[in-house]
Amino acid sequence: MIRFAKKEDGEALARLILVILKDMELPFVTEYGEETALNILAEAVALPDYRYSYQRGLVMEIDGKVAGGAFGYPATEEEGIDEPLIPLLKKYGIPEDTRLFVDMEAFPGEWYLDSICVSEEFRGQGIGSQLLDALPKLVLRDQETVIGLSVDKANPNAKRLYERKGFQVVGQRTISGHLYDHMQKKIDEN
């Protein structure tokens, strides 16, 4: 069942998000360690306006377990999307000017799919595809009609999935030192 994320999903979602952050080779994870990153992310899910807030996410739940999740936001909100994390950084003794993300990712005029991840236990069951199909729930709620995302050039399987779902390459971005194709798809408003 796909549903909106809840605060109680924090720990499970943090584990999924950490997989993505490690793949991106974010310096934050290397510098402060996986355990600290996991703890911060688990708490951050409860923050209303944060990048990985429960209010910005969908969850695939199977047998009471979080099997996958997707998070995104309107491009107009990207500039301040990580500000709610500052008090948590202080709590963990991390300088408040530290940022997990330093690169802008969204293109203007889109709802940006920041992250989508499936638990290793549930991979190969079409969950990522189902989450992509459910994104219009968030996109239309946020009064947008174009979904954008970034796919690592080193991940052709993900790119093929996005292409099958109707996404097209519209540009490129460098994020955390990796080159990404930026893809978009217009959704039906009905």
Backbone as a printed PyTorch tensor [residue, N CA C, xyz], in Angstrom:
tensor([[[  0.8450,  -1.1820,   0.0000],
         [  0.0000,   0.0000,   0.0000],
         [  0.8900,   1.2460,   0.0000]],

        [[  0.5800,   2.1680,  -0.8980],
         [  1.2960,   3.4480,  -0.9170],
         [  0.4800,   4.4500,  -0.1190]],

        [[  1.1810,   5.1590,   0.7500],
         [  0.5300,   6.1460,   1.6110],
         [  1.4700,   7.3240,   1.8160]],

        [[  0.9110,   8.3930,   2.3730],
         [  1.7550,   9.5120,   2.7550],
         [  2.6330,   9.0750,   3.9280]],

        [[  3.8500,   9.5840,   3.9730],
         [  4.7640,   9.2620,   5.0590],
         [  4.2290,   9.8380,   6.3700]],

        [[  4.6770,   9.2350,   7.4840],
         [  4.2930,   9.6890,   8.8230],
         [  5.5610,   9.9130,   9.6490]],

        [[  5.4240,  10.7090,  10.6930],
         [  6.5590,  10.9540,  11.5800],
         [  7.1450,   9.6480,  12.1000]],

        [[  6.2800,   8.6840,  12.3700],
         [  6.7170,   7.4050,  12.9430],
         [  7.5970,   6.5970,  11.9860]],

        [[  7.6390,   6.9880,  10.7300],
         [  8.4530,   6.2900,   9.7340],
         [  9.9180,   6.7290,   9.7670]],

        [[ 10.2430,   7.6500,  10.6610],
         [ 11.5630,   8.2830,  10.6590],
         [ 12.7370,   7.3370,  10.5770]],

        [[ 12.7880,   6.3480,  11.4430],
         [ 13.9460,   5.4570,  11.4700],
         [ 14.0610,   4.6450,  10.1800]],

        [[ 12.9490,   4.0790,   9.7220],
         [ 12.9790,   3.2780,   8.4940],
         [ 13.3470,   4.1340,   7.2890]],

        [[ 12.7800,   5.3280,   7.2020],
         [ 13.0960,   6.2100,   6.0820],
         [ 14.5430,   6.6890,   6.1360]],

        [[ 15.0440,   6.9470,   7.3340],
         [ 16.4320,   7.3820,   7.4760],
         [ 17.3850,   6.3340,   6.9030]],

        [[ 17.0880,   5.0630,   7.1320],
         [ 17.9420,   3.9930,   6.6040],
         [ 17.9330,   3.9950,   5.0600]],

        [[ 16.7780,   4.2680,   4.4740],
         [ 16.6960,   4.3310,   3.0150],
         [ 17.4380,   5.5510,   2.4800]],

        [[ 17.2430,   6.6890,   3.1210],
         [ 17.8940,   7.9220,   2.6810],
         [ 19.4130,   7.7920,   2.7810]],

        [[ 19.8880,   7.1520,   3.8500],
         [ 21.3280,   6.9960,   4.0400],
         [ 21.9590,   6.2210,   2.8790]],

        [[ 21.2600,   5.2510,   2.3350],
         [ 21.7750,   4.5140,   1.1730],
         [ 22.0620,   5.4870,   0.0260]],

        [[ 21.1270,   6.4010,  -0.2030],
         [ 21.2900,   7.3820,  -1.2770],
         [ 22.4650,   8.3170,  -0.9750]],

        [[ 22.5440,   8.8180,   0.2500],
         [ 23.6090,   9.7490,   0.6120],
         [ 24.9790,   9.1070,   0.4770]],

        [[ 25.0780,   7.8350,   0.8190],
         [ 26.3450,   7.1170,   0.6610],
         [ 26.6810,   6.9480,  -0.8210]],

        [[ 25.6850,   6.6210,  -1.6440],
         [ 25.9230,   6.4950,  -3.0910],
         [ 26.3910,   7.8170,  -3.6900]],

        [[ 25.8580,   8.9130,  -3.1600],
         [ 26.2450,  10.2420,  -3.6500],
         [ 27.6230,  10.6560,  -3.1390]],

        [[ 28.1610,   9.8910,  -2.1960],
         [ 29.4540,  10.1890,  -1.5690],
         [ 29.4680,  11.5790,  -0.9440]],

        [[ 28.3920,  11.8860,  -0.2120],
         [ 28.3280,  13.1960,   0.4310],
         [ 29.3810,  13.3030,   1.5220]],

        [[ 30.1510,  14.3830,   1.5340],
         [ 31.1850,  14.5630,   2.5510],
         [ 30.6350,  14.5100,   3.9800]],

        [[ 29.3900,  14.9270,   4.1870],
         [ 28.7970,  14.9220,   5.5240],
         [ 28.8400,  13.5260,   6.1320]],

        [[ 28.4870,  12.5170,   5.3680],
         [ 28.4490,  11.1430,   5.8800],
         [ 29.8530,  10.6720,   6.2200]],

        [[ 30.8080,  10.9900,   5.3740],
         [ 32.1970,  10.6060,   5.6240],
         [ 32.7410,  11.2980,   6.8740]],

        [[ 32.4540,  12.5920,   6.9920],
         [ 33.0110,  13.3690,   8.1030],
         [ 32.3940,  13.0380,   9.4470]],

        [[ 31.0770,  12.8460,   9.4950],
         [ 30.4030,  12.6570,  10.7840],
         [ 29.9730,  11.2220,  11.0580]],

        [[ 30.0920,  10.3620,  10.0700],
         [ 29.8060,   8.9470,  10.2540],
         [ 28.3650,   8.5770,   9.9660]],

        [[ 28.1910,   7.3150,   9.6240],
         [ 26.8670,   6.8150,   9.2540],
         [ 25.8880,   6.8410,  10.4270]],

        [[ 26.3540,   6.4990,  11.6260],
         [ 25.4540,   6.4560,  12.7780],
         [ 24.8980,   7.8400,  13.0990]],

        [[ 25.7500,   8.8500,  13.0930],
         [ 25.2870,  10.2160,  13.3490],
         [ 24.3390,  10.6700,  12.2480]],

        [[ 24.6950,  10.4020,  10.9990],
         [ 23.8220,  10.7790,   9.8810],
         [ 22.4680,  10.0930,  10.0170]],

        [[ 22.4660,   8.8250,  10.3770],
         [ 21.2260,   8.0660,  10.5430],
         [ 20.3620,   8.6560,  11.6530]],

        [[ 20.9670,   8.9760,  12.7720],
         [ 20.2150,   9.5620,  13.8910],
         [ 19.6090,  10.9110,  13.5240]],

        [[ 20.3960,  11.7420,  12.8580],
         [ 19.9050,  13.0620,  12.4480],
         [ 18.7580,  12.9180,  11.4460]],

        [[ 18.9290,  12.0570,  10.4560],
         [ 17.8870,  11.8580,   9.4470],
         [ 16.6000,  11.3200,  10.0640]],

        [[ 16.7270,  10.3930,  11.0100],
         [ 15.5380,   9.8220,  11.6540],
         [ 14.7370,  10.9050,  12.3670]],

        [[ 15.4160,  11.8150,  13.0240],
         [ 14.7250,  12.9260,  13.7030],
         [ 14.2060,  13.9440,  12.6880]],

        [[ 14.9610,  14.1590,  11.6290],
         [ 14.6140,  15.1930,  10.6520],
         [ 13.3230,  14.8820,   9.9000]],

        [[ 12.9580,  13.6130,   9.7850],
         [ 11.7100,  13.2480,   9.1050],
         [ 10.5180,  13.9470,   9.7570]],

        [[ 10.5920,  14.2210,  11.0510],
         [  9.4860,  14.8680,  11.7720],
         [  9.4530,  16.3830,  11.5830]],

        [[ 10.4700,  16.9660,  10.9710],
         [ 10.5140,  18.4190,  10.7810],
         [  9.6240,  18.8180,   9.6010]],

        [[  8.6630,  19.7060,   9.8100],
         [  7.6620,  19.9960,   8.7760],
         [  8.1890,  20.4630,   7.4220]],

        [[  9.1820,  21.3060,   7.3640],
         [  9.5770,  21.8900,   6.0860],
         [ 10.9060,  21.3800,   5.5520]],

        [[ 11.4760,  20.3830,   6.2020],
         [ 12.7750,  19.8630,   5.7980],
         [ 12.6780,  19.0430,   4.4990]],

        [[ 13.7710,  18.9340,   3.8030],
         [ 13.9010,  18.1780,   2.5500],
         [ 13.3020,  16.7690,   2.6720]],

        [[ 13.5680,  16.0920,   3.7860],
         [ 13.0790,  14.7250,   3.9850],
         [ 11.9610,  14.6620,   5.0190]],

        [[ 11.1810,  15.7130,   5.1080],
         [ 10.0460,  15.7380,   6.0320],
         [  8.9990,  14.7060,   5.6170]],

        [[  8.3400,  14.1510,   6.6010],
         [  7.2320,  13.2340,   6.3230],
         [  6.1840,  13.9160,   5.4420]],

        [[  6.0690,  15.2390,   5.5430],
         [  5.0730,  15.9660,   4.7570],
         [  5.4330,  16.0290,   3.2700]],

        [[  6.6560,  15.6770,   2.9380],
         [  7.1250,  15.7270,   1.5490],
         [  7.3000,  14.3270,   0.9550]],

        [[  6.8100,  13.2950,   1.6750],
         [  7.1220,  11.9520,   1.2310],
         [  5.9610,  10.9960,   1.0820]],

        [[  6.2120,   9.9840,   0.2610],
         [  5.3180,   8.8440,   0.1060],
         [  6.0730,   7.5980,   0.5590]],

        [[  5.3220,   6.6330,   1.0550],
         [  5.8940,   5.3870,   1.5340],
         [  5.1400,   4.2230,   0.9140]],

        [[  5.8740,   3.1980,   0.5390],
         [  5.2650,   1.9160,   0.1770],
         [  5.4040,   1.0440,   1.4190]],

        [[  4.2690,   0.6120,   1.9460],
         [  4.2680,  -0.2360,   3.1330],
         [  3.8070,  -1.6350,   2.7370]],

        [[  4.5840,  -2.6320,   3.1680],
         [  4.2390,  -4.0290,   2.9270],
         [  4.3490,  -4.7740,   4.2500]],

        [[  3.2680,  -5.4120,   4.6380],
         [  3.2380,  -6.1730,   5.8980],
         [  3.7540,  -5.3630,   7.0810]],

        [[  3.3560,  -4.0930,   7.1410],
         [  3.7410,  -3.2310,   8.2550],
         [  5.1520,  -2.6880,   8.1900]],

        [[  5.8830,  -2.9880,   7.1140],
         [  7.2630,  -2.5080,   6.9650],
         [  7.3320,  -1.4460,   5.8820]],

        [[  8.2200,  -0.4650,   6.0690],
         [  8.4860,   0.5340,   5.0350],
         [  9.3790,  -0.1360,   3.9940]],

        [[  8.8000,  -0.4120,   2.8270],
         [  9.5300,  -1.0880,   1.7560],
         [ 10.2290,  -0.1060,   0.8230]],

        [[  9.7510,   1.1310,   0.7910],
         [ 10.3450,   2.1360,  -0.0690],
         [  9.7770,   3.4990,   0.2420]],

        [[ 10.4360,   4.5190,  -0.2520],
         [  9.9730,   5.8790,  -0.0180],
         [ 10.4250,   6.8150,  -1.1250]],

        [[  9.7110,   7.9150,  -1.2500],
         [ 10.0450,   8.9480,  -2.2290],
         [  9.7810,  10.3080,  -1.6000]],

        [[ 10.6900,  11.2530,  -1.8360],
         [ 10.5800,  12.6060,  -1.2990],
         [ 10.8010,  13.6250,  -2.3950]],

        [[ 10.0610,  14.7290,  -2.3250],
         [ 10.2730,  15.7980,  -3.2750],
         [  9.6360,  17.0860,  -2.8220]],

        [[  9.8430,  18.1230,  -3.6440],
         [  9.3920,  19.4640,  -3.2700],
         [  9.3550,  20.3580,  -4.5060]],

        [[  8.5650,  21.4280,  -4.4350],
         [  8.5780,  22.4060,  -5.5320],
         [  9.9390,  23.1080,  -5.5990]],

        [[ 10.4100,  23.3530,  -6.8020],
         [ 11.7100,  24.0050,  -6.9900],
         [ 11.7830,  25.3470,  -6.2630]],

        [[ 10.6570,  26.0240,  -6.1420],
         [ 10.6360,  27.3280,  -5.4770],
         [ 11.0110,  27.2350,  -4.0050]],

        [[ 10.9620,  26.0380,  -3.4230],
         [ 11.2700,  25.8630,  -2.0000],
         [ 12.6920,  25.3710,  -1.7490]],

        [[ 13.4400,  25.0950,  -2.8100],
         [ 14.7550,  24.4710,  -2.6400],
         [ 15.7380,  25.3200,  -1.8430]],

        [[ 15.7320,  26.6030,  -2.0480],
         [ 16.7430,  27.4490,  -1.4020],
         [ 16.7590,  27.2940,   0.1260]],

        [[ 15.5940,  27.1780,   0.7420],
         [ 15.5500,  27.0790,   2.2010],
         [ 15.2170,  25.7010,   2.7370]],

        [[ 15.2740,  24.6900,   1.8830],
         [ 14.7880,  23.3560,   2.2340],
         [ 15.5900,  22.6740,   3.3440]],

        [[ 16.8220,  23.0790,   3.5460],
         [ 17.6510,  22.4450,   4.5700],
         [ 17.7870,  23.2690,   5.8490]],

        [[ 17.2100,  24.4570,   5.8730],
         [ 17.2920,  25.3170,   7.0600],
         [ 16.7130,  24.6650,   8.3260]],

        [[ 15.6030,  23.9110,   8.2310],
         [ 15.0570,  23.2970,   9.4470],
         [ 16.0120,  22.3140,  10.1250]],

        [[ 17.0560,  21.8940,   9.4230],
         [ 18.0070,  20.9370,   9.9910],
         [ 18.9900,  21.5900,  10.9730]],

        [[ 19.1570,  22.8930,  10.9090],
         [ 20.1820,  23.5790,  11.7100],
         [ 20.0830,  23.2790,  13.2060]],

        [[ 18.8930,  23.3450,  13.8270],
         [ 18.8380,  23.0120,  15.2540],
         [ 19.2730,  21.5770,  15.5670]],

        [[ 18.9980,  20.6480,  14.6810],
         [ 19.4370,  19.2630,  14.9030],
         [ 20.9580,  19.1470,  14.8040]],

        [[ 21.5530,  19.8780,  13.8770],
         [ 23.0060,  19.8620,  13.7750],
         [ 23.6290,  20.3380,  15.0820]],

        [[ 23.0880,  21.4190,  15.6190],
         [ 23.5840,  21.9430,  16.9110],
         [ 23.4690,  20.8830,  17.9980]],

        [[ 22.3320,  20.2090,  18.0400],
         [ 22.0790,  19.1740,  19.0480],
         [ 23.1520,  18.0830,  19.0090]],

        [[ 23.6480,  17.7620,  17.8230],
         [ 24.6500,  16.7140,  17.6620],
         [ 26.0820,  17.2640,  17.6570]],

        [[ 26.2250,  18.5390,  18.0140],
         [ 27.5480,  19.1240,  18.1120],
         [ 28.2060,  19.4020,  16.7730]],

        [[ 27.4060,  19.5370,  15.7490],
         [ 27.9200,  19.8040,  14.4020],
         [ 27.7390,  21.2990,  14.1230]],

        [[ 28.7620,  21.9650,  13.6040],
         [ 28.6380,  23.4030,  13.3250],
         [ 27.3940,  23.7060,  12.4930]],

        [[ 26.6590,  24.7420,  12.9020],
         [ 25.3760,  25.0280,  12.2550],
         [ 25.5020,  25.5100,  10.8140]],

        [[ 26.6970,  25.8510,  10.3740],
         [ 26.8560,  26.2370,   8.9670],
         [ 27.1750,  25.0280,   8.0680]],

        [[ 27.1840,  23.8220,   8.6600],
         [ 27.4090,  22.5870,   7.9130],
         [ 26.1720,  22.2630,   7.0820]],

        [[ 26.3710,  21.8020,   5.8660],
         [ 25.2580,  21.4430,   4.9950],
         [ 25.4700,  20.0440,   4.4320]],

        [[ 24.4020,  19.2640,   4.3850],
         [ 24.4730,  17.9600,   3.7230],
         [ 24.6140,  18.1650,   2.2280]],

        [[ 23.8660,  19.1320,   1.6980],
         [ 23.8430,  19.4010,   0.2670],
         [ 24.3180,  20.8300,   0.0120]],

        [[ 25.1850,  20.9770,  -0.9760],
         [ 25.6670,  22.3160,  -1.3090],
         [ 25.2820,  22.7180,  -2.7300]],

        [[ 24.8700,  21.7440,  -3.5360],
         [ 24.5230,  22.0150,  -4.9300],
         [ 23.0130,  22.1350,  -5.0970]],

        [[ 22.5870,  23.0940,  -5.9120],
         [ 21.1750,  23.1950,  -6.2710],
         [ 20.8800,  22.0780,  -7.2710]],

        [[ 19.7120,  21.4490,  -7.1230],
         [ 19.3980,  20.3010,  -7.9590],
         [ 18.2000,  20.5210,  -8.8740]],

        [[ 17.2060,  21.2390,  -8.4060],
         [ 15.9600,  21.4120,  -9.1620],
         [ 16.1250,  22.4190, -10.2950]],

        [[ 15.3170,  22.2430, -11.3180],
         [ 15.1940,  23.2210, -12.3990],
         [ 13.9630,  24.0710, -12.0870]],

        [[ 13.9430,  25.3340, -12.5310],
         [ 12.7770,  26.1900, -12.2850],
         [ 11.4910,  25.5880, -12.8690]],

        [[ 10.3800,  25.8100, -12.1850],
         [  9.0710,  25.4240, -12.7010],
         [  8.7370,  23.9530, -12.5790]],

        [[  9.4000,  23.2440, -11.6690],
         [  9.1170,  21.8250, -11.5150],
         [  8.9480,  21.4490, -10.0470]],

        [[  8.3780,  20.2900,  -9.8550],
         [  8.3700,  19.6110,  -8.5490],
         [  9.4980,  18.6090,  -8.6500]],

        [[ 10.4610,  18.7030,  -7.7520],
         [ 11.6890,  17.9350,  -7.8600],
         [ 11.6410,  16.6710,  -7.0060]],

        [[ 11.8280,  15.5240,  -7.6380],
         [ 11.9400,  14.2560,  -6.9280],
         [ 13.3550,  14.1750,  -6.3730]],

        [[ 13.4840,  14.5110,  -5.1120],
         [ 14.7910,  14.5400,  -4.4650],
         [ 15.3560,  13.1360,  -4.3090]],

        [[ 14.5290,  12.2190,  -3.8350],
         [ 15.0180,  10.8780,  -3.5250],
         [ 13.9200,   9.8430,  -3.6900]],

        [[ 14.3220,   8.6900,  -4.1730],
         [ 13.4460,   7.5250,  -4.2260],
         [ 14.3350,   6.3210,  -3.9450]],

        [[ 13.9040,   5.4760,  -3.0210],
         [ 14.7310,   4.3450,  -2.6290],
         [ 13.8380,   3.2010,  -2.1690]],

        [[ 14.2920,   1.9850,  -2.4470],
         [ 13.5750,   0.7810,  -2.0460],
         [ 14.4970,  -0.0260,  -1.1330]],

        [[ 13.9270,  -0.5200,  -0.0470],
         [ 14.6750,  -1.3590,   0.8790],
         [ 15.2160,  -2.5810,   0.1520]],

        [[ 16.4280,  -2.9700,   0.4890],
         [ 17.0720,  -4.1120,  -0.1550],
         [ 16.1840,  -5.3550,  -0.0940]],

        [[ 15.4980,  -5.5280,   1.0130],
         [ 14.6150,  -6.6880,   1.2160],
         [ 13.4920,  -6.7610,   0.1760]],

        [[ 13.1010,  -5.6110,  -0.3830],
         [ 11.9410,  -5.5550,  -1.2740],
         [ 12.2960,  -5.2000,  -2.7270]],

        [[ 13.5680,  -5.1740,  -3.0580],
         [ 13.9570,  -4.8010,  -4.4200],
         [ 13.5280,  -5.8690,  -5.4250]],

        [[ 13.3070,  -5.4260,  -6.6580],
         [ 12.9240,  -6.3320,  -7.7220],
         [ 11.4450,  -6.6600,  -7.7550]],

        [[ 10.6410,  -5.9170,  -6.9780],
         [  9.1980,  -6.1770,  -6.9160],
         [  8.3750,  -5.0450,  -7.5300]],

        [[  9.0450,  -4.1190,  -8.2190],
         [  8.3250,  -3.0320,  -8.8730],
         [  7.9160,  -1.8960,  -7.9540]],

        [[  8.4870,  -1.8350,  -6.7780],
         [  8.0960,  -0.8130,  -5.7960],
         [  8.5240,   0.5760,  -6.2560]],

        [[  9.7300,   0.6930,  -6.8010],
         [ 10.1730,   1.9990,  -7.3050],
         [  9.2430,   2.5110,  -8.3850]],

        [[  8.8370,   1.6250,  -9.2540],
         [  7.9150,   1.9730, -10.3280],
         [  6.5610,   2.4340,  -9.7690]],

        [[  6.0650,   1.7330,  -8.7730],
         [  4.7930,   2.1090,  -8.1530],
         [  4.8820,   3.4590,  -7.4450]],

        [[  6.0150,   3.7040,  -6.8030],
         [  6.1980,   5.0040,  -6.1520],
         [  6.2170,   6.1250,  -7.1900]],

        [[  6.8940,   5.8890,  -8.3130],
         [  6.9110,   6.8940,  -9.3820],
         [  5.4940,   7.1670,  -9.8810]],

        [[  4.7040,   6.1190, -10.0320],
         [  3.3270,   6.2780, -10.5110],
         [  2.4630,   7.0550,  -9.5150]],

        [[  2.8190,   6.9980,  -8.2310],
         [  2.0280,   7.6700,  -7.1920],
         [  2.4430,   9.1200,  -6.9700]],

        [[  3.5510,   9.5530,  -7.5540],
         [  4.0490,  10.9130,  -7.3160],
         [  3.0380,  12.0280,  -7.5950]],

        [[  2.1650,  11.8910,  -8.5920],
         [  1.2100,  12.9800,  -8.8230],
         [  0.3960,  13.3660,  -7.5830]],

        [[  0.2310,  12.4590,  -6.6240],
         [ -0.4580,  12.8080,  -5.3710],
         [  0.2450,  13.9860,  -4.6870]],

        [[  1.5640,  13.9300,  -4.6530],
         [  2.3450,  15.0050,  -4.0220],
         [  2.4530,  16.2200,  -4.9460]],

        [[  2.7050,  15.9520,  -6.2180],
         [  2.9560,  17.0290,  -7.1780],
         [  1.7390,  17.9380,  -7.3190]],

        [[  0.5850,  17.3510,  -7.5330],
         [ -0.6360,  18.1460,  -7.6900],
         [ -1.0200,  18.8260,  -6.3790]],

        [[ -0.8050,  18.1560,  -5.2620],
         [ -1.0540,  18.7750,  -3.9570],
         [ -0.2340,  20.0580,  -3.8080]],

        [[  0.9960,  20.0140,  -4.3320],
         [  1.8940,  21.1700,  -4.2610],
         [  1.7030,  22.1300,  -5.4310]],

        [[  0.6460,  21.9340,  -6.1920],
         [  0.2370,  22.8110,  -7.2960],
         [  1.2980,  22.9350,  -8.3920]],

        [[  1.9130,  21.8020,  -8.7170],
         [  2.8720,  21.7390,  -9.8130],
         [  2.3710,  20.7310, -10.8430]],

        [[  2.9320,  20.7690, -12.0480],
         [  2.5140,  19.8370, -13.0940],
         [  3.6880,  19.1710, -13.8100]],

        [[  4.9020,  19.5430, -13.4580],
         [  6.0890,  18.9470, -14.0620],
         [  6.9270,  18.3190, -12.9530]],

        [[  7.3000,  17.0550, -13.1460],
         [  8.1930,  16.3770, -12.2070],
         [  9.5890,  16.3960, -12.8010]],

        [[ 10.5600,  16.7930, -12.0070],
         [ 11.9540,  16.7450, -12.4220],
         [ 12.7260,  15.8160, -11.5030]],

        [[ 13.8130,  15.2720, -11.9940],
         [ 14.6680,  14.4130, -11.1840],
         [ 16.0590,  14.4080, -11.7770]],

        [[ 17.0080,  13.9600, -10.9880],
         [ 18.3850,  13.8230, -11.4500],
         [ 18.7660,  12.3540, -11.3530]],

        [[ 19.3760,  11.8410, -12.4140],
         [ 19.8160,  10.4440, -12.4140],
         [ 21.3040,  10.4130, -12.7460]],

        [[ 22.0450,   9.7220, -11.9010],
         [ 23.4910,   9.6230, -12.0480],
         [ 23.8200,   8.9620, -13.3850]],

        [[ 24.7490,   9.5630, -14.1150],
         [ 25.1740,   9.0090, -15.4010],
         [ 25.6890,   7.5720, -15.2260]],

        [[ 26.1470,   7.2440, -14.0190],
         [ 26.6790,   5.9130, -13.7420],
         [ 25.5830,   4.9170, -13.3600]],

        [[ 24.3080,   5.3060, -13.5010],
         [ 23.1960,   4.4260, -13.1340],
         [ 22.2270,   4.2710, -14.3150]],

        [[ 22.6460,   3.5530, -15.3610],
         [ 21.7950,   3.4340, -16.5520],
         [ 20.4850,   2.6840, -16.2930]],

        [[ 20.4620,   1.7770, -15.3300],
         [ 19.2160,   1.0500, -15.0340],
         [ 18.1320,   1.9970, -14.5350]],

        [[ 18.5020,   2.9140, -13.6470],
         [ 17.5310,   3.8960, -13.1500],
         [ 17.0610,   4.7860, -14.2930]],

        [[ 17.9820,   5.1900, -15.1440],
         [ 17.6080,   6.0570, -16.2690],
         [ 16.6000,   5.3500, -17.1790]],

        [[ 16.8180,   4.0700, -17.4440],
         [ 15.8720,   3.3180, -18.2780],
         [ 14.4890,   3.2580, -17.6310]],

        [[ 14.4340,   3.0730, -16.3160],
         [ 13.1390,   3.0670, -15.6200],
         [ 12.4400,   4.4060, -15.8090]],

        [[ 13.1600,   5.4970, -15.6110],
         [ 12.5640,   6.8270, -15.7550],
         [ 12.0850,   7.0560, -17.1860]],

        [[ 12.8720,   6.6130, -18.1550],
         [ 12.4520,   6.7560, -19.5540],
         [ 11.1680,   5.9660, -19.8230]],

        [[ 11.0670,   4.7520, -19.2820],
         [  9.8400,   3.9540, -19.4440],
         [  8.6360,   4.6440, -18.8220]],

        [[  8.8840,   5.4630, -17.8010],
         [  7.8070,   6.1840, -17.1200],
         [  7.5220,   7.5370, -17.7690]],

        [[  8.1750,   7.8240, -18.8890],
         [  7.8700,   9.0320, -19.6520],
         [  8.7670,  10.2220, -19.3820]],

        [[  9.8220,  10.0570, -18.6090],
         [ 10.7550,  11.1510, -18.3500],
         [ 11.7160,  11.2990, -19.5240]],

        [[ 12.1030,  12.5500, -19.8050],
         [ 13.0510,  12.8450, -20.8720],
         [ 14.1700,  13.7270, -20.3260]],

        [[ 15.3650,  13.5200, -20.8410],
         [ 16.5170,  14.3340, -20.4370],
         [ 16.3200,  15.7520, -20.9630]],

        [[ 16.4590,  16.7470, -20.0670],
         [ 16.3160,  18.1540, -20.4510],
         [ 17.5660,  18.9660, -20.1080]],

        [[ 18.5510,  18.3320, -19.4790],
         [ 19.7670,  19.0380, -19.1140],
         [ 20.6590,  18.1660, -18.2560]],

        [[ 21.6880,  18.7920, -17.6930],
         [ 22.6210,  18.0800, -16.8180],
         [ 22.9330,  18.9410, -15.6070]],

        [[ 23.3440,  18.2770, -14.5440],
         [ 23.7570,  18.9390, -13.3050],
         [ 24.9330,  18.1590, -12.7220]],

        [[ 25.8250,  18.8670, -12.0490],
         [ 26.8470,  18.2180, -11.2490],
         [ 26.4070,  18.3620,  -9.7950]],

        [[ 26.2790,  17.2260,  -9.1290],
         [ 25.8390,  17.1940,  -7.7330],
         [ 26.8570,  16.3870,  -6.9500]],

        [[ 27.4470,  17.0140,  -5.9590],
         [ 28.4560,  16.3710,  -5.1170],
         [ 29.5460,  15.7070,  -5.9670]],

        [[ 29.9560,  16.3940,  -7.0310],
         [ 31.0460,  15.9140,  -7.8620],
         [ 30.6770,  14.8530,  -8.8840]],

        [[ 29.4020,  14.4670,  -8.9560],
         [ 28.9470,  13.4670,  -9.9140],
         [ 28.1060,  14.1490, -10.9990]],

        [[ 28.2310,  13.6810, -12.2260],
         [ 27.4520,  14.2330, -13.3220],
         [ 26.1150,  13.4900, -13.4210]],

        [[ 25.0360,  14.2490, -13.4480],
         [ 23.6820,  13.7090, -13.5010],
         [ 22.9530,  14.2270, -14.7330]],

        [[ 22.1150,  13.3610, -15.3290],
         [ 21.1490,  13.8200, -16.3190],
         [ 19.9580,  14.3520, -15.5450]],

        [[ 19.4480,  15.4950, -15.9670],
         [ 18.2230,  16.0280, -15.3610],
         [ 17.0770,  15.6740, -16.3010]],

        [[ 16.0700,  15.0150, -15.7500],
         [ 14.9440,  14.5380, -16.5530],
         [ 13.6560,  15.1720, -16.0490]],

        [[ 12.6940,  15.3100, -16.9460],
         [ 11.3950,  15.8690, -16.5800],
         [ 10.2740,  15.0980, -17.2470]],

        [[  9.0940,  15.2230, -16.6350],
         [  7.8730,  14.6420, -17.1670],
         [  6.7160,  15.5320, -16.7660]],

        [[  5.8750,  15.8730, -17.7230],
         [  4.6550,  16.6260, -17.4280],
         [  3.5930,  15.6200, -17.0340]],

        [[  2.8380,  15.9360, -15.9630],
         [  1.8010,  15.0070, -15.5330],
         [  0.4180,  15.5240, -15.9330]],

        [[ -0.4780,  14.5890, -16.0620],
         [ -1.8620,  14.8860, -16.3930],
         [ -2.5360,  15.4350, -15.1390]],

        [[ -3.1870,  16.5690, -15.2530],
         [ -3.8010,  17.2210, -14.0990],
         [ -5.1670,  16.6380, -13.7390]],

        [[ -5.6630,  15.7130, -14.4990],
         [ -6.9910,  15.1460, -14.2180],
         [ -6.9270,  14.0080, -13.2510]]])
